[in-house]
Amino acid sequence: MKALLRITLLIAAIVATGVTIAQAQRVLKGTVYMDGEPAAGVTVEVHKGGTMTTSFDGKYEVAVDPKSKWIKFTPLATGESVREDIENIQGDVFDFAITGEIPSGDGGANVAAGGVVLKSLEELIKDQDQDFMNELSLYTEFYKQGDYKSAMPHWKKLLKTYPKSTSNIYIQGAKMYEDMIEKAATKEEREKLLNEYMKLHDTRIKYFGQEGFVLGRKGTAWYKFKINPNDDEVPTTDELKKIHKTGYEYLSKSVELQGNETEPPVLVLFLQSTVALFKLGELPQEKVVENYEKCTEIANNIIAESDDEKEVQVVQEQVLPFIEDLFGKSGAADCEVLIKIYSEDYEENKDDIDFIKSMLRRLGRADCTESELFGTATERLYELDPSAEAAFNMARRFLKKDEMNKAREYYQMAIDQETDNTLKATYHYERGLLRYAKDGNLVGARNDAHRALELDPDLCEANMLIGDVYVAASQKFEGSALEKSAVFWLACDYYAKARRGEECAIDASANLAKWSKYFPNKEEAFMEGLQQGATYHVGGWINENTKVRF
């Protein structure tokens, strides 16, 4: 038995020696490139191995020790080294690009800058690349189990070394990043993960193309995680500008490249980012009109040309109306622009009830109710169809003429006749504005706004109105200094709700930042026995609960 053990150990020692000798004799060779050309004057150094400097052909050949950990490339001109782990290198031929890409068809290994293997899934399986298959197997198993933390190290190895193997790396990687971002414990962790997620889109474009499509997905992801209505930390104006500029850059390039192939949600986000930058003073009015017309044209082309019935339905029933509404409320659709758009069309469609209604909605949202076109069309619509909507337009007409009694009468007629809750909500909201701005009737304005929210909870303007009403009420509110300033807690509750609506987000954020400065201070609250987060009741005609905060 002992003899057998000695023989076994001897064989093992011989094998080990043979392996060491074989490894010691390994020679690594290849070509070094800079900006697509062979690079001369680059020092190539292997840890515990050989060293040499490339000539004009960029070629190198160095010995590798069994204990070598890395190979390093250092241009003499810059002295800035680039290093790659030896364990990442398969075979004995390793071409390397310090800057730029390795030219295709050079006869070298199928490798790009940094030791990246540019082979497809089929090629890697055919070659029986064990490192690839092991990492893919481990990553896939963890991914299927939803254990993204364990999957990530193997996924990152695949992304780094085999970025052209399969598009699933990017599709499933996006799912993992979104999950991790949503679960991030700190803002710093969230930002780090989001930056990595954004770079993932760039890598996908580099190796799989589809730039327009991927940029649309990138812009969508950017907004999903940068504009969070439930985030307690309100972005500053400068931060909002940076967020929207970045999102706009991704989305505008996507729409430019995709054209009629643009995904419907990207069209909506593109116009939203356009309007946001216009409101922030970063885009001119002409650009808003141009982008609106571009979105409308693409949406109409999708409806006319797409074979996907579901897509056509979504664009027709959701995307186009949203685009119209967004543009109408943007502030860029002023009277001059809209009258230019609609004047000729009206003469051809003055007997078309649906056309007149659509036109009047747009003119109304743009506060263009004093124009001759609005007046003529309003009266024509009332002749053709004395409906709730026609009464609403008449109310606006009298409001602009400062005939308040007539305006109130027609608002009430519109409310009484309307059966569509969304439209009725708008009528209540506008009557509330009249009561607030013209009559100084804060209670009536608040009640109309609440009724509007009961009918349409997504009408963010109604939340803005209640916030404004409570700000106006704070100084006249009866009670102590703390009771007066506590009204600002409630006002900011409504601004926070309004911020969830895209069209109100910027103004609501500004109001939150402005009026939160008037919250009761800690000393006043302490004297009243109030603690952070406690429920506080604002009495009087307001009669609502809020939360204590400083």
Secondary structure, DSSP 8 states (H G I E B T S, - for coil): -HHHHHHHHHHHHHHHHHHHHHHHT-EEEEEEEETTEE-SSEEEEETTS-EEE--TT-EEEEE--TT--EEEEEETTT---EEEEGGG--SSB--EEEES---TTSSS-SEETTTEE---HHHHHHTT-HHHHHHHHHHHHHHHTT-HHHHHHHHHHHHHH-TTS-THHHHHHHHHHHHHHHH-SSHHHHHHHHHHHHHHHHHHHHHH--HHHHHHHHHHHHHHHHS-TT-SS---HHHHHHHHHHHHHHHHHHHHHHGGG--HHHHHHHHHHHHHHHHTTSS-HHHHHHHHHHHHHHHHHHHHH---HHHHHHIIIIIHHHHHHHHHTSS-S-HHHHHHHHHHHHHHHTT-HHHHHHHHHHHHHTT-TTSHHHHHHHHHHHHH---HHHHHHHHHHHHHTT-HHHHHHHHHHHHHH---HHHHHHHHHHHHHHIIIII--HHHHHHHHHHHHHH-TT-HHHHHHHHHHHHHHTTT--S-HHHHHHHHHHHHHHHHHHTTSTTTHHHHHHHHHHHGGGS--HHHHHHTT--TT-EEEE-TTT-EEEE---
